[in-house]
Amino acid sequence: MSADLNLFITEETIEGDSEAVGALADATVAVKDNISTAGIRTTCGSEMLADYVPPYSATVVDRLTAAGATVVGKTNMDEFGMGTTTETSAFGPTRNPADPERVPGGSSGGSAAAVAAGEADIALGSDTGGSVRCPAAFCGVVGIKPTYGLVSRYGLVAYANSLEQIGPIASTVEEAAAALDVIAGHDPNDGTTRDLSEVDGAAPDSSYAAAADGDVDGLTVGVPTELFDGADERVVETVEAAIDDLEARGAETTEISLPSVEHAVQAYYVIAMAEASSNLARFDGVRYGHRSDGDGNWNESFAETREAFGAEVKRRILLGTYALSAGYHDKYYEKAQDARAWVRQDFEDAFADVDVIASPTMPVLPFELGESLDDPLRMYLADANTTPVNLANLPAVSVPAGEADGLPVGLQLVGPKFGEETVIRAASAVEER
């Protein structure tokens, strides 16, 4: 099955602690191939790192294996996390277990597909603009994007530092939440992680798995019209039915407005591409990764080395470099940061009145293989509902809402900062439908 769907780039095992007890004892975990694993190659889905073997493991990997989980392989992904379909991988596209002629979503498509296909109990992905939630929705599984700072990024190969978070994918909300219990927490190796005992309103001793109790009585659910406008009617109908079911279980729903999200995709891609341009400058053929065999001058060797990047990565580096260049920084990058502040404020205002915000995770059904490759703009616009969450650094869950024409549809639930328990509780109620 895994070979037919092209789920893994590398299938090697890291044994979990055999003495461990608890929710993850004897669980199997698939790890996205941009998360470092000591002694096992970590390619980021790119020819640039096709032979790179890290000398250390990411904090999240160490925490999972210490909890008894066994890593079963490194999953396929869009190259350096840049894509929405897992088709930009240098190792070929991953296929969706729900329909092998369709994409699994991206960039963590291999991770979500591995869980959906039963090849792993849990998977780790990384979410920069929806890359855990999108494939979770397309594959019919659960994906959690934590609040920025809840989970260590140490050992994650950076795409856009201010946006991305590692998050768990699983078949059920409780399983995903149990994995989050293990990987969450302050890490001295990552200065962006937060000590929750010092965060106002956070619950440092919370159990995310225990929050998956389905109790939504009295919960207020905000429904933003902007995140439904333009979505496929079949998706809207399925998601609205799931929201109606939350209401039947005791939740209250209210229509809200998030006017800033109209500009979120544009702001997100300017910021993400600018950060990618800076981060990927390190791949110069000098320190690690692919190196040109050319014997010309340094500039020629540098250019030849970077030919190892795929087309989508080159596109984003070029656009990010342009946005940061003299004369354009103020016009594009600073305006994008202003839009990001507006998005944050809109969410803060909304959470003064509601507990969670509900929308379709993806506004479309899974693309057919090859359908979006020749139209990058279409691929970017598909992230319209997920990117605002990353701009605002909030927690969100994608949970299966049902099917449309036999294809999975995801419901996205967004919470205030460090409000993971609330969105997990709401997601578990949806799951019980």
C-alpha positions as CSV (number, residue, x, y, z in Angstrom):
1,M,0.0,0.0,0.0
2,S,2.7,2.5,1.0
3,A,4.6,2.0,-2.2
4,D,1.5,2.3,-4.4
5,L,0.6,5.6,-2.7
6,N,4.2,6.8,-2.4
7,L,3.8,7.7,1.2
8,F,7.4,7.4,2.4
9,I,10.7,8.8,1.2
10,T,12.7,6.7,3.6
11,E,11.4,3.6,5.5
12,E,13.6,3.2,8.6
13,T,12.7,2.5,12.2
14,I,13.5,4.4,15.4
15,E,12.5,2.2,18.3
16,G,10.5,3.8,21.1
17,D,11.3,3.3,24.8
18,S,10.2,-0.2,25.6
19,E,9.8,0.7,29.3
20,A,7.3,3.5,28.5
21,V,3.7,3.3,29.6
22,G,0.8,5.5,28.6
23,A,-1.2,6.6,25.5
24,L,1.7,6.3,23.0
25,A,3.3,3.1,24.3
26,D,3.6,0.8,21.2
27,A,2.1,3.4,18.9
28,T,3.7,3.9,15.4
29,V,4.6,7.3,14.1
30,A,5.3,8.6,10.6
31,V,7.5,11.7,10.5
32,K,7.4,14.4,7.8
33,D,10.8,14.5,6.0
34,N,11.6,18.0,7.1
35,I,11.9,17.0,10.8
36,S,15.4,15.8,11.7
37,T,16.0,12.2,12.7
38,A,19.5,11.2,13.9
39,G,21.2,8.8,11.5
40,I,18.3,8.7,9.1
41,R,18.3,11.0,6.0
42,T,16.1,14.0,6.0
43,T,15.5,15.3,2.5
44,C,12.7,17.9,2.7
45,G,11.4,16.3,-0.5
46,S,14.3,17.9,-2.4
47,E,17.3,16.9,-4.5
48,M,19.2,19.5,-2.6
49,L,19.1,17.3,0.6
50,A,18.7,13.9,-1.1
51,D,21.7,12.5,0.9
52,Y,21.6,14.6,4.0
53,V,21.7,12.7,7.3
54,P,21.2,14.8,10.4
55,P,23.5,14.3,13.5
56,Y,20.6,14.8,15.9
57,S,16.9,14.3,16.2
58,A,14.2,17.0,16.6
59,T,12.9,17.6,20.1
60,V,9.4,16.3,19.0
61,V,10.9,13.0,17.8
62,D,12.8,12.5,21.0
63,R,9.7,13.2,23.0
64,L,7.6,10.7,21.0
65,T,10.1,7.9,21.3
66,A,10.6,8.6,25.0
67,A,6.8,8.1,25.3
68,G,7.1,4.7,23.7
69,A,6.2,5.5,20.1
70,T,8.2,3.9,17.3
71,V,9.0,5.9,14.2
72,V,8.3,3.8,11.1
73,G,9.6,6.2,8.4
74,K,10.0,9.7,6.9
75,T,7.0,10.8,4.8
76,N,6.8,12.4,1.4
77,M,6.1,16.1,1.3
78,D,6.1,19.1,-1.1
79,E,9.7,20.3,-1.5
80,F,10.7,22.3,1.5
81,G,7.0,22.4,2.5
82,M,6.2,24.6,-0.6
83,G,2.9,23.3,-2.0
84,T,-0.7,22.4,-1.3
85,T,-0.8,18.9,-3.0
86,T,2.5,17.0,-2.3
87,E,3.2,17.0,-6.0
88,T,6.3,19.3,-5.9
89,S,8.3,16.6,-4.2
90,A,11.5,15.5,-6.0
91,F,10.5,11.9,-5.1
92,G,7.2,12.0,-7.0
93,P,3.6,12.8,-5.9
94,T,1.8,11.0,-3.1
95,R,-1.7,9.7,-3.9
96,N,-4.7,10.1,-1.7
97,P,-5.9,6.8,-0.1
98,A,-9.5,8.0,-0.5
99,D,-9.0,8.2,-4.3
100,P,-5.6,7.4,-5.7
101,E,-6.3,9.6,-8.7
102,R,-6.4,12.7,-6.4
103,V,-3.9,14.5,-4.3
104,P,-3.7,14.1,-0.5
105,G,-3.2,17.8,0.1
106,G,0.1,19.3,1.2
107,S,2.7,19.9,2.2
108,S,2.3,17.2,4.8
109,G,0.5,14.9,2.3
110,G,2.6,11.8,3.0
111,S,1.9,12.1,6.8
112,A,-1.8,12.4,6.4
113,A,-2.0,9.7,3.8
114,A,0.1,7.4,5.9
115,V,-2.5,7.7,8.8
116,A,-5.5,7.4,6.4
117,A,-4.0,4.3,4.8
118,G,-3.3,2.6,8.2
119,E,0.5,2.7,7.8
120,A,0.9,4.6,11.0
121,D,-1.1,5.4,14.1
122,I,0.1,9.0,14.3
123,A,2.1,11.3,12.0
124,L,3.9,14.5,12.4
125,G,3.5,17.3,9.9
126,S,4.5,21.0,9.8
127,D,1.9,23.7,9.2
128,T,3.1,27.0,7.7
129,G,-0.1,28.1,6.0
130,G,-2.3,25.0,6.4
131,S,0.1,22.1,5.7
132,V,-1.2,19.9,8.5
133,R,-4.9,20.9,8.2
134,C,-5.1,20.8,4.4
135,P,-4.0,17.1,4.0
136,A,-6.0,16.1,7.1
137,A,-9.1,17.5,5.4
138,F,-8.3,15.9,2.0
139,C,-7.5,12.5,3.5
140,G,-10.3,12.4,6.0
141,V,-8.2,12.4,9.2
142,V,-7.6,14.8,12.1
143,G,-4.9,17.4,12.0
144,I,-3.9,19.9,14.8
145,K,-2.0,23.1,14.2
146,P,-0.9,24.3,17.7
147,T,-0.5,27.8,18.9
148,Y,2.9,29.2,17.8
149,G,5.2,28.5,20.7
150,L,3.4,25.5,22.2
151,V,5.5,22.9,20.3
152,S,9.3,23.0,19.8
153,R,10.6,23.7,16.3
154,Y,14.1,22.6,17.1
155,G,15.1,20.1,14.4
156,L,12.5,21.4,11.9
157,V,14.2,22.5,8.6
158,A,12.9,26.1,8.4
159,Y,10.7,27.4,5.6
160,A,9.1,30.5,7.3
161,N,10.1,30.8,10.9
162,S,7.4,33.2,12.1
163,L,4.6,31.1,10.7
164,E,5.3,27.4,11.0
165,Q,4.5,24.9,13.7
166,I,4.8,21.1,14.0
167,G,1.5,19.4,14.6
168,P,0.1,15.9,15.0
169,I,-2.2,14.0,12.6
170,A,-4.2,10.9,13.6
171,S,-7.4,9.0,12.9
172,T,-9.2,10.4,15.9
173,V,-9.2,13.7,17.8
174,E,-8.2,11.9,21.0
175,E,-5.2,10.2,19.4
176,A,-4.0,13.5,17.9
177,A,-4.5,15.2,21.2
178,A,-2.6,12.5,23.1
179,A,0.3,13.1,20.7
180,L,0.1,16.8,21.3
181,D,0.3,16.1,25.1
182,V,3.6,14.5,24.5
183,I,5.2,16.9,22.1
184,A,4.0,20.2,23.6
185,G,6.0,22.2,26.2
186,H,8.9,24.5,26.6
187,D,12.2,23.5,25.0
188,P,15.4,25.3,26.0
189,N,16.7,24.6,22.5
190,D,14.0,26.7,20.9
191,G,13.6,30.3,22.1
192,T,10.2,30.6,20.5
193,T,8.6,28.0,22.8
194,R,6.6,29.4,25.7
195,D,6.5,28.3,29.4
196,L,2.7,28.1,29.8
197,S,2.9,28.9,33.5
198,E,4.0,32.4,32.5
199,V,1.2,32.9,29.9
200,D,-2.0,34.6,31.0
201,G,-5.1,32.5,30.3
202,A,-3.1,29.3,29.5
203,A,-3.5,26.0,31.3
204,P,0.0,24.7,32.0
205,D,-1.2,21.4,33.5
206,S,-3.9,20.7,30.9
207,S,-4.5,17.3,29.3
208,Y,-5.4,17.8,25.7
209,A,-6.5,14.1,25.3
210,A,-8.9,14.5,28.3
211,A,-10.4,17.5,26.6
212,A,-11.7,15.3,23.8
213,D,-14.9,14.7,25.7
214,G,-17.5,16.0,23.1
215,D,-19.1,18.4,25.7
216,V,-20.0,21.6,23.8
217,D,-23.0,22.6,25.8
218,G,-22.9,26.4,26.1
219,L,-20.0,26.7,23.6
220,T,-20.3,29.7,21.3
221,V,-19.3,29.1,17.7
222,G,-18.6,32.0,15.4
223,V,-19.3,31.4,11.7
224,P,-17.4,33.9,9.5
225,T,-19.2,34.6,6.2
226,E,-15.9,35.4,4.5
227,L,-14.5,31.9,4.9
228,F,-17.6,30.4,3.2
229,D,-17.9,32.8,0.3
230,G,-16.6,31.2,-2.9
231,A,-16.3,27.7,-1.5
232,D,-17.6,24.7,-3.4
233,E,-21.3,24.3,-2.6
234,R,-20.8,20.6,-1.8
235,V,-18.1,21.6,0.8
236,V,-20.3,24.3,2.3
237,E,-23.3,22.0,2.6
238,T,-21.2,19.3,4.4
239,V,-19.6,21.8,6.8
240,E,-22.9,23.5,7.6
241,A,-24.4,20.2,8.5
242,A,-21.6,19.6,10.9
243,I,-22.1,23.0,12.5
244,D,-25.8,22.3,12.8
245,D,-25.0,19.2,14.6
246,L,-22.8,21.1,17.1
247,E,-25.9,23.4,17.7
248,A,-28.0,20.3,18.3
249,R,-25.6,19.2,21.0
250,G,-25.9,22.5,22.9
251,A,-23.5,24.9,21.2
252,E,-24.7,28.3,20.1
253,T,-23.8,29.6,16.7
254,T,-23.5,33.2,15.6
255,E,-22.5,34.9,12.4
256,I,-19.3,36.9,12.6
257,S,-17.2,38.9,10.2
258,L,-13.4,38.8,9.6
259,P,-12.9,41.5,6.9
260,S,-9.1,41.2,7.0
261,V,-9.1,37.6,5.7
262,E,-9.8,39.0,2.2
263,H,-6.1,40.0,2.2
264,A,-4.7,37.1,4.2
265,V,-3.5,35.0,1.3
266,Q,-1.6,37.9,-0.3
267,A,0.0,38.9,3.0
268,Y,0.8,35.3,3.9
269,Y,2.6,34.5,0.6
270,V,4.7,37.8,0.7
271,I,5.8,37.0,4.3
272,A,6.4,33.3,3.7
273,M,8.3,33.7,0.5
274,A,10.4,36.5,2.0
275,E,11.4,34.2,4.9
276,A,12.0,31.3,2.6
277,S,14.3,33.4,0.5
278,S,16.3,34.2,3.6
279,N,16.3,30.6,5.0
280,L,17.1,28.8,1.8
281,A,20.2,31.0,1.2
282,R,22.1,28.6,3.4
283,F,22.0,26.0,0.6
284,D,25.0,27.3,-1.2
285,G,27.0,24.1,-1.8
286,V,29.6,25.0,0.8
287,R,28.4,23.5,4.1
288,Y,25.9,20.7,3.4
289,G,23.5,19.4,0.8
290,H,23.9,19.1,-2.9
291,R,27.1,20.6,-4.4
292,S,27.9,21.4,-8.0
293,D,30.8,19.5,-9.6
294,G,31.6,22.6,-11.7
295,D,35.1,23.9,-11.6
296,G,34.1,27.5,-12.5
297,N,34.2,30.5,-10.2
298,W,32.2,30.6,-7.0
299,N,29.3,32.5,-8.5
300,E,28.9,29.9,-11.3
301,S,29.2,27.0,-8.8
302,F,26.6,28.6,-6.5
303,A,24.2,29.0,-9.4
304,E,24.7,25.5,-10.6
305,T,24.3,24.1,-7.0
306,R,20.9,25.9,-6.6
307,E,19.7,24.3,-9.8
308,A,18.9,21.3,-7.5
309,F,15.8,23.3,-6.3
310,G,12.6,22.4,-8.0
311,A,10.4,24.9,-9.9
312,E,8.1,25.8,-7.1
313,V,10.9,26.5,-4.7
314,K,12.7,28.6,-7.2
315,R,9.5,30.6,-7.8
316,R,9.1,31.3,-4.1
317,I,12.8,32.3,-3.6
318,L,12.6,34.7,-6.5
319,L,9.4,36.3,-5.4
320,G,10.6,36.5,-1.8
321,T,13.9,38.1,-2.8
322,Y,12.0,40.6,-4.9
323,A,9.7,41.5,-2.0
324,L,12.8,42.2,0.2
325,S,14.8,44.1,-2.3
326,A,15.7,47.8,-2.2
327,G,12.7,49.8,-3.4
328,Y,10.2,47.1,-2.8
329,H,10.5,46.2,0.8
330,D,8.2,49.0,2.0
331,K,5.8,48.4,-0.9
332,Y,5.3,44.7,-0.3
333,Y,6.9,43.2,2.9
334,E,5.9,46.1,5.2
335,K,2.4,46.2,3.9
336,A,2.1,42.4,4.3
337,Q,3.1,42.8,8.0
338,D,0.5,45.6,8.4
339,A,-2.1,43.2,7.0
340,R,-0.9,40.5,9.4
341,A,-1.5,42.8,12.3
342,W,-5.0,43.5,11.0
343,V,-5.7,39.8,10.8
344,R,-4.6,39.3,14.4
345,Q,-6.8,42.1,15.6
346,D,-9.8,40.8,13.8
347,F,-9.4,37.4,15.5
348,E,-8.9,39.0,18.9
349,D,-12.1,41.1,18.4
350,A,-14.0,38.0,17.4
351,F,-12.8,35.9,20.4
352,A,-14.2,38.6,22.7
353,D,-17.6,37.2,21.7
354,V,-17.1,33.6,20.7
355,D,-15.2,30.6,21.9
356,V,-14.3,29.0,18.6
357,I,-14.6,29.9,14.9
358,A,-15.8,27.3,12.4
359,S,-15.2,27.2,8.6
360,P,-14.4,24.7,5.9
361,T,-10.8,23.7,6.2
362,M,-10.4,23.7,2.4
363,P,-12.9,25.5,0.1
364,V,-12.6,22.8,-2.5
365,L,-12.6,19.0,-2.8
366,P,-9.2,17.2,-3.3
367,F,-7.7,18.1,-6.7
368,E,-7.1,15.5,-9.3
369,L,-3.4,14.7,-9.8
370,G,-1.7,17.3,-12.0
371,E,-4.8,19.6,-12.0
372,S,-3.1,22.5,-10.2
373,L,0.5,22.2,-11.2
374,D,0.1,24.5,-14.2
375,D,-1.8,27.1,-12.2
376,P,0.1,28.1,-9.1
377,L,-2.3,30.9,-8.3
378,R,-5.1,28.5,-8.0
379,M,-3.0,26.4,-5.6
380,Y,-2.2,29.5,-3.5
381,L,-5.9,30.6,-3.3
382,A,-6.9,27.2,-2.0
383,D,-5.1,28.2,1.2
384,A,-7.6,31.1,1.8
385,N,-9.2,29.5,4.9
386,T,-6.0,28.2,6.6
387,T,-3.4,31.0,6.2
388,P,-5.2,33.5,8.4
389,V,-4.6,31.2,11.4
390,N,-0.8,31.1,10.8
391,L,-0.7,34.9,10.4
392,A,-2.4,35.2,13.8
393,N,-0.4,32.4,15.4
394,L,-3.5,30.7,16.7
395,P,-4.5,27.0,17.3
396,A,-6.8,25.2,14.9
397,V,-8.0,21.7,14.2
398,S,-9.2,20.1,11.0
399,V,-11.7,17.3,11.7
400,P,-13.7,15.2,9.2
401,A,-17.1,16.8,8.6
402,G,-18.4,14.1,6.3
403,E,-18.1,13.4,2.5
404,A,-19.2,15.0,-0.7
405,D,-19.3,12.9,-3.8
406,G,-17.4,10.2,-1.9
407,L,-14.5,12.6,-1.0
408,P,-13.5,13.8,2.5
409,V,-14.5,17.3,3.7
410,G,-12.8,18.9,6.7
411,L,-14.3,21.3,9.2
412,Q,-11.8,23.8,10.6
413,L,-12.2,25.0,14.2
414,V,-10.0,27.9,15.4
415,G,-9.4,29.0,19.0
416,P,-7.7,31.9,20.8
417,K,-4.0,31.6,21.7
418,F,-3.3,28.5,23.7
419,G,-7.0,27.5,23.5
420,E,-6.2,24.0,22.3
421,E,-8.5,22.4,24.8
422,T,-11.5,24.3,23.5
423,V,-11.0,23.4,19.9
424,I,-10.2,19.8,20.7
425,R,-13.4,19.5,22.7
426,A,-15.4,21.0,19.8
427,A,-13.6,18.8,17.3
428,S,-14.4,15.7,19.3
429,A,-18.1,16.6,19.3
430,V,-18.0,16.8,15.5
431,E,-16.3,13.4,15.4
432,E,-19.1,11.8,17.4
433,R,-21.7,12.6,14.7
